[in-house]
C-alpha cells in the first residue's frame, strides 16, 4: 500500500500518511528521516511494528502503526496528543 506523508505531530512525532485509498495511517517512526511530502510504501493497514519504505529517499525505516483507515478528523486528533 502506498501513501504520502501529509502531516507530522509537533509534540509526539507521529506521521499522518494519506494513503492512495484516501484514508490516513498514523505511524510513530522509530528511526529514519521522513518529511512531509515523502512517498511511502509498505503495510500501512496493519497495527504494530512494521518496516516501511520511503520511496522519495529510497530507504527503509521501522515504525509502529498506531491506527489506520482514519478520517482526517481522527488523524488530527491523534497528531495533537
Beta strands, then each sheet from edge to edge (+ up, - down):
strand 1: 2-8
strand 2: 14-19
strand 3: 24-29
strand 4: 39-41
strand 5: 48-54
strand 6: 59-70
sheet 1: 1+ 2- 3+ 6- 5+ 4- 1+
end
